[in-house]
């Protein structure tokens, strides 16, 4: 359950809530052509070094599997039904009320800001394409929450097949950062970034 203690986010009445009508068509095409269960993604058992770095926010944090409160109280959590190395990657963290509020300043990210994502020896740079508040019902299990986040971002389900060639794969790599929003139950802050 979301609580006001979990966020330092200030409500801005003029801020739009993202819906399927206001996502850019380029983002929607990239998300639609990305399969969230790619065959060539890295298995969790092979991950030895997993980090996110956002220089603008002076943030460097380790990533751990899962988004339960136990996990995100000490790490940035990874949605287990999202990819690890390529495709759609979902991450979640607290922004207030815990000893590690990794996404405390997530609302400050703007279009074009860079996010570095490292898995083992693979480092990728993503550029922010949107930073919005999205609708997401409380008390969902992790898989349902991430599915609802994706549906809010693109307006429909992810295609079951990726039509891009492997050489074009970087155009379809999406990083999604999620945190809570103060005084706005059933809403989450959602930053979408595309691989550079």
C-alpha positions as a Markdown table, in Angstrom:
| # | Residue | x | y | z |
|---|---|---|---|---|
| 1 | Unk | 0.0 | 0.0 | 0.0 |
| 2 | Unk | 1.3 | 3.5 | -0.9 |
| 3 | Unk | 1.7 | 6.0 | 1.9 |
| 4 | Unk | 2.5 | 9.6 | 2.1 |
| 5 | Unk | 5.6 | 8.7 | 4.1 |
| 6 | Unk | 7.0 | 6.9 | 1.1 |
| 7 | Unk | 7.4 | 10.1 | -1.0 |
| 8 | Unk | 8.8 | 13.6 | -1.0 |
| 9 | Unk | 7.0 | 14.2 | -4.2 |
| 10 | Unk | 5.0 | 17.4 | -4.2 |
| 11 | Unk | 1.7 | 17.4 | -6.0 |
| 12 | Unk | 1.5 | 19.8 | -8.8 |
| 13 | Unk | -2.0 | 20.4 | -10.0 |
| 14 | Unk | -0.8 | 21.6 | -13.4 |
| 15 | Unk | 1.2 | 18.4 | -14.0 |
| 16 | Unk | -0.4 | 16.0 | -16.5 |
| 17 | Unk | -1.0 | 12.4 | -15.7 |
| 18 | Unk | 0.2 | 10.2 | -18.5 |
| 19 | Unk | -2.3 | 8.2 | -20.5 |
| 20 | Unk | -2.3 | 6.4 | -23.8 |
| 21 | Unk | -3.4 | 9.6 | -25.5 |
| 22 | Unk | -0.4 | 11.7 | -24.5 |
| 23 | Unk | 2.6 | 9.4 | -25.0 |
| 24 | Unk | 4.7 | 10.2 | -28.0 |
| 25 | Unk | 4.1 | 8.1 | -31.1 |
| 26 | Unk | 7.9 | 7.4 | -31.2 |
| 27 | Unk | 7.9 | 6.0 | -27.7 |
| 28 | Unk | 4.8 | 3.9 | -28.4 |
| 29 | Unk | 6.4 | 2.4 | -31.5 |
| 30 | Unk | 9.6 | 1.5 | -29.6 |
| 31 | Unk | 7.7 | 0.0 | -26.7 |
| 32 | Unk | 5.3 | -1.9 | -29.0 |
| 33 | Unk | 8.2 | -3.4 | -31.0 |
| 34 | Unk | 10.0 | -4.6 | -27.8 |
| 35 | Unk | 9.3 | -8.0 | -26.3 |
| 36 | Unk | 9.5 | -8.0 | -22.5 |
| 37 | Unk | 10.6 | -11.7 | -22.5 |
| 38 | Unk | 13.4 | -11.8 | -25.0 |
| 39 | Unk | 15.1 | -15.1 | -25.6 |
| 40 | Unk | 18.6 | -13.5 | -25.7 |
| 41 | Unk | 18.3 | -11.6 | -22.4 |
| 42 | Unk | 20.7 | -12.4 | -19.6 |
| 43 | Unk | 19.5 | -14.8 | -16.9 |
| 44 | Unk | 19.6 | -13.5 | -13.3 |
| 45 | Unk | 22.0 | -16.3 | -12.3 |
| 46 | Unk | 24.7 | -14.8 | -14.6 |
| 47 | Unk | 24.4 | -11.3 | -13.1 |
| 48 | Unk | 27.4 | -10.4 | -10.9 |
| 49 | Unk | 27.5 | -6.6 | -11.1 |
| 50 | Unk | 24.2 | -4.6 | -11.5 |
| 51 | Unk | 24.0 | -0.8 | -11.0 |
| 52 | Unk | 22.3 | 2.3 | -12.1 |
| 53 | Unk | 24.0 | 5.7 | -12.2 |
| 54 | Unk | 22.4 | 9.1 | -12.8 |
| 55 | Unk | 25.1 | 11.8 | -12.7 |
| 56 | Unk | 22.5 | 14.6 | -12.7 |
| 57 | Unk | 21.0 | 13.3 | -9.4 |
| 58 | Unk | 24.4 | 12.3 | -7.9 |
| 59 | Unk | 23.0 | 8.7 | -7.7 |
| 60 | Unk | 24.9 | 5.4 | -7.9 |
| 61 | Unk | 23.0 | 2.4 | -6.6 |
| 62 | Unk | 23.1 | -1.4 | -6.7 |
| 63 | Unk | 20.1 | -3.2 | -8.2 |
| 64 | Unk | 18.5 | -6.3 | -6.7 |
| 65 | Unk | 15.8 | -8.6 | -8.0 |
| 66 | Unk | 12.3 | -7.8 | -7.0 |
| 67 | Unk | 10.3 | -4.7 | -5.9 |
| 68 | Unk | 9.1 | -5.7 | -2.5 |
| 69 | Unk | 9.5 | -3.3 | 0.4 |
| 70 | Unk | 12.3 | -5.5 | 1.8 |
| 71 | Unk | 14.3 | -5.2 | -1.5 |
| 72 | Unk | 13.7 | -1.5 | -2.2 |
| 73 | Unk | 14.6 | -0.5 | 1.3 |
| 74 | Unk | 18.2 | -1.3 | 0.6 |
| 75 | Unk | 18.5 | -1.3 | -3.2 |
| 76 | Unk | 16.9 | -0.2 | -6.4 |
| 77 | Unk | 14.5 | -3.1 | -7.2 |
| 78 | Unk | 14.1 | -4.8 | -10.6 |
| 79 | Unk | 10.7 | -5.9 | -11.8 |
| 80 | Unk | 11.1 | -9.6 | -12.1 |
| 81 | Unk | 8.8 | -9.7 | -15.2 |
| 82 | Unk | 11.0 | -7.2 | -17.1 |
| 83 | Unk | 14.3 | -7.8 | -18.8 |
| 84 | Unk | 17.7 | -7.5 | -17.3 |
| 85 | Unk | 20.1 | -6.7 | -20.2 |
| 86 | Unk | 18.0 | -5.5 | -23.2 |
| 87 | Unk | 14.4 | -4.9 | -24.1 |
| 88 | Unk | 12.1 | -3.4 | -21.5 |
| 89 | Unk | 13.8 | -3.0 | -18.1 |
| 90 | Unk | 11.8 | -1.8 | -15.1 |
| 91 | Unk | 13.3 | -0.5 | -11.9 |
| 92 | Unk | 11.6 | 0.8 | -8.7 |
| 93 | Unk | 12.9 | 2.6 | -5.5 |
| 94 | Unk | 11.7 | 4.6 | -2.6 |
| 95 | Unk | 12.1 | 8.4 | -2.6 |
| 96 | Unk | 11.5 | 9.2 | 1.1 |
| 97 | Unk | 11.0 | 7.5 | 4.5 |
| 98 | Unk | 13.8 | 4.9 | 4.2 |
| 99 | Unk | 17.5 | 4.9 | 4.8 |
| 100 | Unk | 18.0 | 4.5 | 1.0 |
| 101 | Unk | 15.7 | 6.9 | -0.9 |
| 102 | Unk | 17.5 | 6.3 | -4.3 |
| 103 | Unk | 14.7 | 7.9 | -6.4 |
| 104 | Unk | 14.3 | 11.0 | -4.1 |
| 105 | Unk | 14.9 | 13.4 | -6.9 |
| 106 | Unk | 13.5 | 11.4 | -9.8 |
| 107 | Unk | 11.1 | 14.2 | -10.6 |
| 108 | Unk | 14.0 | 16.5 | -11.5 |
| 109 | Unk | 15.0 | 14.4 | -14.6 |
| 110 | Unk | 14.2 | 16.1 | -17.9 |
| 111 | Unk | 14.0 | 14.9 | -21.5 |
| 112 | Unk | 17.5 | 14.2 | -22.7 |
| 113 | Unk | 19.1 | 13.6 | -19.3 |
| 114 | Unk | 21.3 | 10.5 | -19.2 |
| 115 | Unk | 21.0 | 7.3 | -17.1 |
| 116 | Unk | 23.9 | 4.8 | -17.1 |
| 117 | Unk | 22.8 | 1.2 | -16.6 |
| 118 | Unk | 25.4 | -1.5 | -15.9 |
| 119 | Unk | 25.0 | -5.3 | -16.0 |
| 120 | Unk | 28.3 | -7.2 | -15.5 |
| 121 | Unk | 30.7 | -5.6 | -18.0 |
| 122 | Unk | 27.9 | -4.2 | -20.2 |
| 123 | Unk | 27.3 | -0.5 | -19.6 |
| 124 | Unk | 24.5 | 1.3 | -21.5 |
| 125 | Unk | 23.5 | 4.9 | -21.6 |
| 126 | Unk | 19.8 | 5.8 | -21.8 |
| 127 | Unk | 18.3 | 9.2 | -22.5 |
| 128 | Unk | 15.1 | 10.3 | -20.8 |
| 129 | Unk | 12.2 | 10.7 | -23.1 |
| 130 | Unk | 9.4 | 11.3 | -20.6 |
| 131 | Unk | 8.9 | 12.0 | -16.9 |
| 132 | Unk | 5.2 | 11.8 | -15.9 |
| 133 | Unk | 2.8 | 10.7 | -13.2 |
| 134 | Unk | 0.8 | 7.6 | -14.3 |
| 135 | Unk | -2.2 | 5.8 | -13.0 |
| 136 | Unk | -1.5 | 2.6 | -11.2 |
| 137 | Unk | -3.8 | 0.9 | -8.7 |
| 138 | Unk | -2.6 | 0.2 | -5.2 |
| 139 | Unk | -2.1 | -3.3 | -3.7 |
| 140 | Unk | -1.2 | -5.0 | -7.0 |
| 141 | Unk | 1.3 | -7.8 | -7.0 |
| 142 | Unk | 4.6 | -7.0 | -8.7 |
| 143 | Unk | 3.8 | -8.6 | -12.1 |
| 144 | Unk | 0.3 | -6.9 | -12.3 |
| 145 | Unk | 1.8 | -3.6 | -11.3 |
| 146 | Unk | 4.4 | -3.7 | -14.0 |
| 147 | Unk | 1.8 | -4.8 | -16.6 |
| 148 | Unk | -0.4 | -1.8 | -15.6 |
| 149 | Unk | 2.6 | 0.5 | -15.9 |
| 150 | Unk | 3.4 | -0.7 | -19.4 |
| 151 | Unk | -0.3 | -0.4 | -20.4 |
| 152 | Unk | -0.3 | 3.2 | -19.1 |
| 153 | Unk | 2.8 | 4.0 | -21.0 |
| 154 | Unk | 1.8 | 2.7 | -24.4 |
| 155 | Unk | -1.9 | 2.2 | -24.3 |
| 156 | Unk | -1.9 | -1.5 | -25.2 |
| 157 | Unk | -0.2 | -4.8 | -24.5 |
| 158 | Unk | 3.4 | -5.5 | -25.6 |
| 159 | Unk | 3.6 | -7.3 | -28.9 |
| 160 | Unk | 4.6 | -10.9 | -28.5 |
| 161 | Unk | 7.2 | -10.6 | -31.3 |
| 162 | Unk | 10.1 | -8.2 | -31.9 |
| 163 | Unk | 10.2 | -7.4 | -35.6 |
| 164 | Unk | 13.5 | -5.5 | -35.4 |
| 165 | Unk | 16.8 | -7.2 | -36.3 |
| 166 | Unk | 19.4 | -7.7 | -33.7 |
| 167 | Unk | 21.4 | -4.8 | -35.2 |
| 168 | Unk | 18.5 | -2.5 | -34.6 |
| 169 | Unk | 17.9 | -3.8 | -31.1 |
| 170 | Unk | 19.3 | -0.7 | -29.3 |
| 171 | Unk | 16.4 | 1.3 | -30.7 |
| 172 | Unk | 14.0 | -0.9 | -28.7 |
| 173 | Unk | 15.8 | -0.9 | -25.4 |
| 174 | Unk | 13.6 | 1.0 | -22.8 |
| 175 | Unk | 14.5 | 1.7 | -19.2 |
| 176 | Unk | 11.5 | 2.6 | -16.9 |
| 177 | Unk | 12.1 | 4.1 | -13.4 |
| 178 | Unk | 9.2 | 4.0 | -10.9 |
| 179 | Unk | 8.6 | 5.6 | -7.6 |
| 180 | Unk | 5.7 | 6.7 | -5.4 |
| 181 | Unk | 3.9 | 10.0 | -5.4 |
| 182 | Unk | 3.0 | 11.8 | -2.2 |
| 183 | Unk | -0.7 | 12.4 | -1.6 |
| 184 | Unk | -1.7 | 10.7 | -4.8 |
| 185 | Unk | -2.7 | 7.1 | -4.2 |
| 186 | Unk | -3.1 | 5.1 | -7.3 |
| 187 | Unk | -0.4 | 7.1 | -9.0 |
| 188 | Unk | 3.3 | 6.5 | -9.6 |
| 189 | Unk | 6.1 | 8.7 | -11.0 |
| 190 | Unk | 7.3 | 7.1 | -14.2 |
| 191 | Unk | 10.5 | 8.0 | -16.1 |
| 192 | Unk | 11.0 | 6.4 | -19.5 |
| 193 | Unk | 14.4 | 6.4 | -21.1 |
| 194 | Unk | 15.6 | 5.0 | -24.4 |
| 195 | Unk | 19.0 | 3.4 | -25.1 |
| 196 | Unk | 21.4 | 5.9 | -26.7 |
